[in-house]
Amino acid sequence: MNDSIERRSQAVEELRSAWSAGRLSRRDLLARAAALGVSTSALAGLASGFGGSAAAQNATPPVQLGNYSGRTLKLSVALAEDEVGPFQSVVIDGFKSATSGDVELIKIEAADVIKTLQAQVGSGNLQIDMLTQDNNSLAPLVSGGLVEQLPEATQIIPPETIEALIPVLQFDNQYYFLPARPNVQITYYNEDLFNQWGVTPPKTWDELSAAAKTIKDKSGVGRVSIQGVPGGPVGVTITQFLWQAGGDPLQINNDAGVQAFTFMQNLKPNLTPQYPTATFDTTNTYLLNESVALAQNWPFGVNVIVKEGGKTAVKAYEGWSGPSGNVLVLGGDVLGLAKGTQNRDMGLDFAKFFMSKDVQSQLTAQLGWPAIRTDAFGAVADWQQPYFQTISAALQLARARPNVTYWLQVEQTLSDAFNDIVTNGSDVKSTLDKYQGDIDKLKNGG
């Protein structure tokens, strides 16, 4: 234990010396700190030592946090296996170093958070203080009285927070959540293959349709993909097409709904045969093995495809516009406090630390997570810069899905409509009329 502390102290001193002498840029400082397992809060604690560097004069002041020695914050978060290490080093170890408090990670999948909290809050036996939750499943937490109202949000949410993230945090103009990890789909394409086929990245529905046909004609098989797995993946696909047509996923049988579903139905013959199995992970695989040359997916694919997979020919842009422009689904997670937690103050300070510029910068650089802040992209490597410029632009086009308690059931209804119309070629209007009846029943509590 003492050896570990000594090594960490020595690493901090070495970084401080290099920073003060002007031998490190801010980006290099953050990258080396992360590689050594040194938290940004530990570096921030030496801010006076960094003062000799001109770059240090522009450093963001450390957030003010309390001392939580002897206390433990129980945090529910779902992480992929390769995300655990960087999250532990940057977030958990950093918060411990800054506050002397402990954080216990509790892994609960998003689909199980609501029923877990229902049992714990109902029994008065809380085993979770703070939770991360997908932003498409927030209404049941609020309507069920499972999370704390957060009037402090206006004071602790950084002013640099991306504006599109704010509405999803509120219900009836009251804050219940804080931003954690925004997400938005970007459009990946294989530049080498596009050049070979003589096509350019489509910017409109008409161009998308034409590009898909050209690619199929020249390749012999469709190599444009949309995510067609039932539930969340196809729900995002449909919602984006509906919004781009000027429509609404809760009202699908109007002119805009017919236009969106008709377009998808006409696009289907030129899509990859793999589209019914396309989701967040398989889409990366299809881009890596070049069975797909154009597809929308979440930004974590940048590291998977380009950095780890070596596919430098895969580029990204914001995608295409429909008759009403380009509108994208705002995905990602938010932070909330479990109703009745005894660690409210510690949880709010954890959120402040998590939302800080240095922490957000490191998560972006190491994990490819889009930052919640407009000023936290400076630590990404040069090769990442074009992708994160695209992500930043895409977030400006993002819109939150409807905050209704029955959204997951709506996604299943949309999936059924997609299967009937796009996959099986059913009549568009009559099919949408049928499924609109199901959505109306959900609206009315049926």
C-alpha positions in Angstrom: 0.0 0.0 0.0 2.8 2.5 1.0 4.8 1.6 -2.1 1.7 2.3 -4.2 1.2 5.7 -2.6 4.9 6.5 -3.0 4.8 5.6 -6.7 1.7 7.7 -7.3 3.3 10.7 -5.5 6.4 10.4 -7.6 4.4 10.2 -10.8 2.5 13.4 -9.8 5.8 15.2 -9.0 7.2 14.2 -12.4 4.1 15.4 -14.2 4.2 18.7 -12.2 7.8 19.2 -13.1 7.2 18.6 -16.8 4.1 20.8 -16.8 5.8 23.7 -15.0 8.7 23.6 -17.4 6.4 23.8 -20.3 7.3 20.4 -21.7 3.7 19.1 -21.8 0.6 20.4 -23.5 -2.6 20.2 -21.5 -3.7 17.2 -23.7 -0.4 15.4 -23.0 -0.7 16.1 -19.3 -4.2 14.5 -19.2 -3.1 11.5 -21.3 0.0 10.8 -19.2 -1.9 11.2 -16.0 -4.5 8.7 -17.1 -1.8 6.3 -18.3 -0.1 6.4 -14.9 -3.4 6.1 -13.0 -3.1 9.6 -11.6 -6.4 11.4 -11.3 -7.0 14.9 -12.5 -8.1 15.8 -9.0 -4.7 14.9 -7.8 -3.2 17.1 -10.4 -5.7 19.9 -9.6 -4.5 19.7 -6.0 -1.1 20.8 -7.2 -2.5 23.7 -9.1 -0.2 26.2 -7.3 2.7 24.1 -8.6 1.5 24.4 -12.1 1.3 28.1 -11.9 4.7 28.6 -13.5 3.6 27.4 -16.9 1.8 29.7 -19.3 -0.5 26.9 -20.2 -1.5 26.5 -16.6 -2.9 30.0 -16.5 -5.7 28.7 -18.7 -6.4 25.6 -16.6 -9.9 25.1 -15.2 -10.1 25.7 -11.5 -10.8 22.5 -9.6 -14.4 22.0 -8.4 -15.0 22.6 -4.7 -15.8 19.3 -3.0 -16.4 18.2 0.6 -14.5 15.7 2.7 -16.3 12.4 3.0 -13.8 10.3 4.9 -15.5 7.2 6.3 -18.5 7.4 4.0 -19.4 5.3 0.9 -21.5 6.3 -2.1 -23.2 3.4 -3.7 -23.4 4.0 -7.4 -25.4 2.0 -9.9 -23.8 2.0 -13.3 -23.7 -0.3 -16.3 -20.3 -0.4 -18.0 -18.8 -2.5 -20.8 -15.9 -4.6 -19.8 -13.3 -2.4 -21.5 -14.9 0.7 -19.9 -14.4 -0.4 -16.3 -10.6 0.3 -16.0 -10.6 3.8 -17.3 -13.8 4.7 -15.4 -12.2 3.4 -12.2 -9.0 5.3 -12.7 -10.5 8.6 -13.9 -13.8 8.8 -12.0 -13.7 6.6 -8.9 -10.1 6.9 -7.9 -10.2 10.6 -8.8 -13.2 11.3 -6.5 -11.7 9.3 -3.7 -8.5 11.3 -4.0 -10.3 14.5 -4.0 -12.8 13.8 -1.1 -11.3 10.9 0.9 -14.7 9.2 0.4 -15.3 5.7 -1.1 -17.4 4.8 -4.0 -18.9 1.3 -4.4 -19.9 0.4 -8.0 -23.1 -1.6 -8.3 -23.7 -3.1 -11.8 -27.4 -3.1 -12.6 -28.6 -3.1 -16.2 -30.8 -0.2 -17.3 -33.8 -2.5 -17.8 -33.5 -3.6 -14.1 -32.9 -0.3 -12.4 -36.6 0.7 -12.1 -37.8 -2.6 -10.6 -34.8 -2.7 -8.3 -35.5 0.8 -7.0 -39.2 0.1 -6.6 -38.3 -2.8 -4.3 -35.7 -0.8 -2.3 -37.6 2.4 -2.0 -40.8 0.6 -1.1 -39.2 -1.4 1.6 -37.1 1.5 2.9 -33.9 -0.6 2.5 -31.9 1.5 0.0 -28.8 -0.3 -1.4 -28.3 2.4 -4.1 -27.5 6.1 -3.4 -27.0 7.2 -7.0 -27.8 5.8 -10.4 -27.1 6.2 -14.0 -30.0 5.6 -16.3 -30.7 5.6 -20.0 -32.6 8.8 -20.9 -35.4 6.9 -22.6 -36.5 5.4 -19.2 -36.7 8.3 -16.9 -40.4 9.0 -16.7 -41.2 5.8 -14.6 -38.5 6.9 -12.1 -40.2 10.3 -11.6 -43.8 9.1 -11.7 -43.0 6.3 -9.3 -41.4 8.6 -6.7 -38.1 6.7 -7.0 -35.7 9.6 -7.4 -35.0 12.9 -5.6 -36.0 16.3 -7.0 -32.8 18.3 -7.5 -33.3 22.1 -7.1 -29.5 22.4 -6.8 -29.2 21.4 -10.5 -29.2 25.0 -11.7 -26.2 25.8 -9.5 -24.1 22.7 -10.2 -24.7 22.0 -13.9 -21.8 23.7 -15.7 -22.7 26.6 -17.9 -20.7 24.9 -20.7 -23.1 22.0 -20.8 -24.5 21.3 -24.3 -27.9 22.9 -24.4 -29.7 20.0 -26.0 -29.0 17.9 -22.8 -31.0 20.2 -20.5 -34.7 19.4 -21.4 -34.4 15.7 -20.7 -33.3 16.4 -17.1 -36.6 18.0 -16.2 -40.2 17.0 -15.6 -42.8 19.7 -15.2 -40.0 22.3 -15.2 -38.4 20.6 -12.1 -34.9 19.0 -12.2 -34.7 15.3 -11.3 -31.5 14.4 -13.1 -28.1 15.7 -14.0 -26.2 15.1 -17.3 -23.8 12.1 -17.4 -23.1 10.7 -20.8 -24.8 12.1 -23.9 -25.0 10.0 -27.0 -26.0 10.6 -30.6 -25.7 8.5 -33.7 -23.2 9.6 -36.4 -23.0 8.2 -39.9 -20.0 6.1 -40.7 -18.9 5.4 -44.3 -15.9 3.7 -46.0 -14.2 6.4 -48.0 -12.1 4.0 -50.0 -15.2 2.0 -51.1 -17.1 5.2 -51.8 -14.3 6.4 -54.1 -14.2 3.0 -55.8 -17.9 3.2 -56.5 -18.0 6.9 -57.4 -20.5 7.9 -54.7 -20.4 10.6 -52.1 -21.8 10.6 -48.5 -25.5 11.2 -48.9 -26.9 14.4 -47.3 -30.6 14.0 -48.2 -33.1 11.2 -48.4 -33.0 11.4 -52.2 -29.2 11.1 -52.1 -29.4 8.2 -49.6 -31.8 6.3 -51.9 -29.6 6.9 -54.9 -26.4 6.0 -53.1 -27.9 2.8 -51.8 -29.0 1.8 -55.3 -25.6 2.6 -56.9 -23.7 0.7 -54.2 -25.9 -2.4 -54.7 -25.6 -2.2 -58.5 -21.8 -1.9 -58.4 -21.2 -4.2 -55.5 -23.8 -6.9 -56.4 -25.3 -6.7 -52.9 -26.7 -4.0 -50.7 -24.1 -2.5 -48.4 -26.0 0.3 -46.8 -27.5 -0.5 -43.3 -30.1 0.8 -40.9 -30.5 -0.7 -37.5 -33.4 -3.1 -37.7 -33.2 -5.1 -34.4 -36.6 -4.8 -32.7 -36.9 -2.6 -29.6 -34.4 0.2 -29.0 -32.4 -0.1 -32.2 -35.2 0.1 -34.6 -37.0 2.5 -32.3 -34.1 5.0 -32.9 -34.1 4.3 -36.6 -37.8 5.0 -37.0 -37.9 8.0 -34.7 -35.2 9.7 -36.6 -36.9 9.1 -40.0 -40.2 10.3 -38.5 -38.7 13.5 -37.1 -36.9 14.2 -40.4 -40.3 14.0 -42.1 -41.8 16.4 -39.6 -43.6 13.6 -37.7 -44.0 12.3 -34.2 -43.3 8.7 -32.9 -46.5 9.0 -30.8 -48.6 9.9 -33.9 -47.5 7.7 -36.8 -50.6 7.5 -39.1 -50.5 11.1 -40.4 -48.9 12.3 -43.6 -45.4 12.6 -42.1 -45.7 9.1 -40.7 -46.8 7.7 -44.1 -43.9 9.6 -45.8 -41.3 8.2 -43.4 -42.4 4.6 -43.5 -42.9 4.7 -47.3 -39.3 5.9 -47.7 -38.0 3.1 -45.5 -40.0 0.6 -47.4 -38.6 1.8 -50.7 -35.1 1.9 -49.3 -35.3 -1.7 -48.1 -34.5 -3.5 -51.5 -31.1 -1.7 -51.6 -30.2 -2.3 -48.0 -27.7 -4.9 -46.8 -29.4 -8.3 -46.1 -27.9 -7.9 -42.6 -30.0 -4.9 -41.6 -32.5 -7.1 -39.5 -29.5 -8.0 -37.2 -27.9 -4.6 -37.2 -27.6 -3.0 -33.7 -24.9 -1.1 -31.8 -22.3 -3.9 -31.7 -23.0 -5.8 -34.9 -23.0 -2.6 -36.9 -19.4 -2.1 -35.9 -18.6 -5.6 -37.0 -20.2 -5.1 -40.4 -18.2 -1.9 -41.0 -15.0 -3.6 -39.9 -15.5 -6.6 -42.3 -16.7 -4.2 -45.0 -20.0 -6.1 -45.6 -21.5 -2.6 -44.9 -20.1 0.6 -46.3 -22.6 3.1 -44.8 -24.4 3.0 -41.5 -25.4 5.1 -38.5 -24.1 4.1 -35.0 -23.1 5.5 -31.7 -19.7 7.2 -31.2 -18.1 4.4 -29.3 -17.6 2.9 -32.7 -14.9 5.4 -33.5 -12.4 3.7 -31.2 -13.7 0.2 -32.1 -13.5 0.6 -35.8 -10.7 3.1 -36.3 -8.3 2.8 -33.4 -8.7 -0.9 -32.5 -9.8 -2.2 -35.9 -7.4 -0.1 -37.9 -10.0 0.9 -40.4 -8.7 4.5 -41.1 -10.8 4.6 -44.3 -14.0 4.7 -42.2 -14.9 8.4 -41.8 -18.0 10.0 -40.2 -20.4 12.8 -40.7 -23.7 14.0 -39.3 -25.9 12.1 -41.8 -28.8 13.1 -44.0 -31.8 15.4 -43.9 -35.4 14.6 -44.7 -38.1 17.0 -45.7 -37.9 18.7 -42.3 -34.2 18.6 -41.9 -31.8 16.4 -40.1 -33.0 15.5 -36.6 -31.2 12.8 -34.5 -32.2 11.0 -31.3 -30.5 12.1 -28.1 -29.3 9.0 -26.4 -27.1 8.4 -23.4 -27.3 8.3 -19.6 -28.2 10.8 -16.8 -27.4 10.8 -13.1 -30.1 10.6 -10.4 -30.3 10.3 -6.6 -32.4 7.5 -5.2 -35.4 8.7 -3.2 -34.4 8.8 0.5 -30.7 8.5 0.1 -28.7 9.5 3.2 -25.8 10.5 0.9 -27.4 13.4 -1.0 -24.5 15.8 -0.4 -21.9 13.2 -1.4 -23.9 12.3 -4.5 -24.2 16.0 -5.6 -20.5 16.4 -5.1 -19.8 13.3 -7.1 -21.9 14.7 -9.9 -19.9 18.0 -9.8 -16.7 16.1 -10.0 -18.0 13.9 -12.9 -19.2 16.9 -14.9 -15.9 18.8 -14.4 -13.9 19.7 -17.5 -10.9 17.5 -16.7 -12.9 14.4 -16.0 -15.1 14.8 -19.1 -11.9 15.4 -21.2 -10.3 12.2 -20.0 -13.5 10.1 -20.5 -13.7 11.5 -24.1 -10.1 10.8 -24.8 -9.9 7.3 -23.3 -13.3 5.9 -23.9 -14.7 7.8 -26.8 -17.6 9.1 -24.7 -19.0 12.4 -26.0 -18.5 15.0 -23.3 -21.5 16.8 -21.7 -19.5 20.1 -22.1 -18.6 22.1 -25.2 -15.1 22.8 -23.8 -14.0 19.2 -23.0 -12.8 17.9 -26.3 -9.3 19.3 -26.2 -7.7 16.2 -24.8 -8.6 13.9 -27.8 -5.8 12.7 -30.0 -5.2 14.3 -33.4 -6.7 11.4 -35.3 -9.9 11.6 -33.2 -10.5 15.3 -33.8 -12.5 15.0 -37.0 -14.8 12.4 -35.5 -15.5 14.5 -32.4 -16.1 17.5 -34.5 -18.8 15.4 -36.2 -20.1 14.3 -32.8 -20.3 17.8 -31.5 -22.2 18.9 -34.7 -24.6 15.9 -34.4 -25.4 16.7 -30.8 -26.6 20.1 -31.9 -29.2 18.3 -34.1 -30.3 15.9 -31.3 -33.7 15.8 -29.6 -34.8 13.8 -26.6 -37.4 11.1 -27.1 -40.8 11.6 -25.6 -40.7 11.5 -21.8 -43.7 9.1 -21.4 -43.9 6.2 -19.0 -44.9 3.8 -21.8 -42.0 4.6 -24.2 -40.6 1.1 -24.2 -44.0 -0.2 -25.3 -44.1 2.4 -28.0 -40.8 1.2 -29.3 -42.2 -2.3 -29.5 -45.2 -1.1 -31.4 -42.9 0.8 -33.8 -40.9 -2.4 -34.2 -44.0 -4.3 -35.2 -45.0 -1.6 -37.7 -41.5 -1.7 -39.2 -41.6 -5.4 -39.5 -44.9 -5.4 -41.3 -44.2 -2.4 -43.6 -40.5 -2.5 -44.3 -39.5 -6.1 -44.0 -42.8 -7.7 -45.2 -44.1 -5.0 -47.6 -47.5 -4.4 -46.0 -49.7 -1.4 -47.1 -48.3 1.6 -45.3 -51.4 3.7 -44.3 -53.7 0.9 -43.1 -50.8 -0.7 -41.1 -50.0 2.6 -39.5 -53.7 3.1 -38.6 -53.7 -0.3 -36.9 -50.6 0.4 -34.8 -51.7 4.0 -34.0 -54.6 2.4 -32.2 -52.2 0.5 -30.0 -50.3 3.7 -29.3 -53.5 5.5 -28.4 -54.4 2.7 -25.9 -51.0 3.3 -24.3 -51.7 7.0 -24.1 -55.0 6.3 -22.4 -53.5 3.9 -19.9 -54.7 0.8 -21.6 
